[in-house]
Amino acid sequence: MASPASLASYDSDGSDNRISSMQKIGKGEPVDNDEFDTWMKSKQLLKPDDQLDLTEAELGEEIPKLLSTENRHLPRNLVVYDFREGAFLPVPPPENTITLLEFEGTSIHKDTDEAKEQISRKGTDELNVTLDKPKETLAEDQEDTKKPDTPETGDGEEGERDEDEAEGEGEGQEQEEEVQPPPEEEAPKKKLTNQFNFCERAALTIANPSRSVDTQTIPPPRSSYGASVLQWVIYDSYIEDYAQQQREKEREKEKKPGLQRRDEKSRKDEKAKQAEEFNKRYLQACQIIERMVNQNIYDEIAQDYRYWEDPSDEFREEEGTLLPLWKFSYERTKKMCVTDLCFNTLYYDLFAVCFGTLATESGAMCCDIHPKYPYLIAIGLYDGNVIVYNLQVGTKEGPVYISHGVNGKHAECVWEIKWGPDMQDGEINFFSVSADGKVFNWVLMQNKLAITTIITLFLELDQVSGPDGSTLRLKGSGTCMVFHPHNQEIFLVGTEEGYIFKCSTAYSSKYLMTYHAHYLPVHRMDYNKFNSNIFASCSGDWRVKIWEDMRPEPLFIFDLGSSVGDVKWAPYSSTVFAAVTTEGKVFVFDLNVNKYKAICTQAIVSKRKNKLTRLAFNQKLPFIIVGDDKGTTITLKLSPNLRIKTKMGKKAGVVDPQLLESQKLDRLLSLVRELPEGETVKETVSTVASN
């Protein structure tokens, strides 16, 4: 039902639009009929079909709205147990006031100072009318009282003179005769209700009273039964029930003749699974027993592996020794060469060995274990293919990834393979270098290996003219590769021609740096673990060289007297590195102790029968592993003189060991960099002479 106040249309300032239109007519101003009709149509009221027809008395009836301040959900009669009194004491009830609705009113109480001031100024009759008016209309009433010439139109409406008309009279313009509406009788002043004091009914939330609902159902039928149960009666009942079950099974077999065969097959599969599970447990138990037996047999070696310290190092000034521990060999790989060694990134005492030979096409030439997923092993083969094994799945079913096709592999032997950081989308990938002069990037997709050519190695030599008059660029044959430890976009590639190229995965046609390193093929390279600007290289020209990044000349040169198969920096010291030669010797250098010769030179295998090919440092324990060309891997423990760490001074306080090792290497390199003009680094032949 619409309220009486909604039957009139008001402007934003509260004035009646009808008065404005009538004023225009009274002033003689032209009024557009179309505009007036449009305005009248927009002001027509829409009456709902179901609106009630109320009388004037019902429309004027005031409906009070009451809010109760009593909270019916408050707990009553709360008590707390008092241990001092030994009894329950009553707790005063909580506050019973909850604010449901709060807004600023416009009425003024007659006893207030503001009301008394209005009474003295306007009188009691006017006060009865104005006390219930909103504050916005009080200001208008006060302005109207200051204009005694303005007639009242009744019901609180007053005529207003247009400001434009007043200006026109001052300028002496002609005024048209105004048409005044017929005067209306003044209605008696009465107390008006505050039509703006309105509140939504939904704001007055009433707690619904609880209601009990009962239902009545018909009780289930009951009956009394009694009988004598004897032993043969029970037996006959079981026999009858069993016969009924057998008859139902025969009916099912007649309907499904293949069901029995399926049951037999499922039983056989279940027995096979149980047997396989039993064999796994049996094999695991056998492996544990075998390991216990081996530990008992090689108990002395196991004790030396953990706790041996060479006491004779105290009587040596700078030299140390290597203690042989175990020899690992496999019957099927006795005539194969150890082509690569790699420690597991999770289990520090677990390592992988690659056995390759030039007599077969499937020889494993290199391998690498993923640093984040230690169960993934990437292997490069002699025929140019690459494969990936997942140790969690096992190796009986073959590799999980393998390269295929002529264009999907290297054209020649894969000499080294390295895992790269995960790509932006999370794909796992690795890199490989081959004798065909190409570096490939392999991405492990869902069902295949995606291949991308990173760079093709071309020698920085003059082009060679062919028999048909064409010119060709000579390719380099890659032999080894190592990535920068901190910037995975930078990597070094060694070639058979003795060059070392500094490359980037972002540029495929340009070298960042070219090192004229050796005269024969570069076999291996390795970055320093404490200073990424320093790296070492070894070659078949008998030499090990220490390089600084972006420096064309080496810092140190060591001649070992025979072809050097591998070189590695130690993980515990910034100045210690080791190398192996084809004469079966292991060399350990400490630049901080002696910059001219090795502090340990020890023959591990027979010079005439075996040649050492690869070595690797353990990341946790002080031992190394070396491999030879007969398929044997030997574990060697370093004596205390070979693993001396930098000690902190008493006044230095707490210093990071990583920082100490880096400072030790920087001090050593500062002496080498400050060479006199015209003097170059000389090759140290004293190592060969000492042998």
Secondary structure, DSSP 8 states (H G I E B T S, - for coil): ---GGGGS-B-TTS-BHHHHHHHHHHTT----HHHHHHHHHHT-----TT-----HHHHH-----------TTS--S-EEEETTTTEEEE-------------------TTSHHHHHHHHHH-HHHHHHHTTS-HHHHHHHHHHHT-TTS-EEETTEE----HHHHHHHHHT----------------------TT----GGGS--------------------------HHHHHHHHHHHHHHHHHHHHHHHHH-TTHHHHHHHHHHHHHHHHHHHHHHHHHHHHHHHHHHHHHHHTHHHHHHHHH---GGGGG-SS---EEEEEEE--GGGTTSEEEEEEE-SS-TT-EEEEEE-TTSSS-EEEEEE-SS-TTEEEEEETTS-EEEEETTT-STT--SEE--SSTTS-SS-EEEEEE----TT---EEEEEETTSEEEEEEE-SSSEEEEEEEE-B-SS--EE-TTS-EE--B--EEEEEE-SS-TTEEEEEETTSEEEEEETTBSS--SEEEE--SS-EEEEEE-SS-TTEEEEEETTSEEEEEETT-SS-SEEEE-SS-EEEEEE-SS-SSEEEEEETTSEEEEEETTT-SSS-SEEEE-S-TTT--EEEEEE-SSSSEEEEEETTS-EEEEEE-GGGS------TTT-S--HHHHHHHHHHHHHHHHHS--TT-----B-HHHHT-
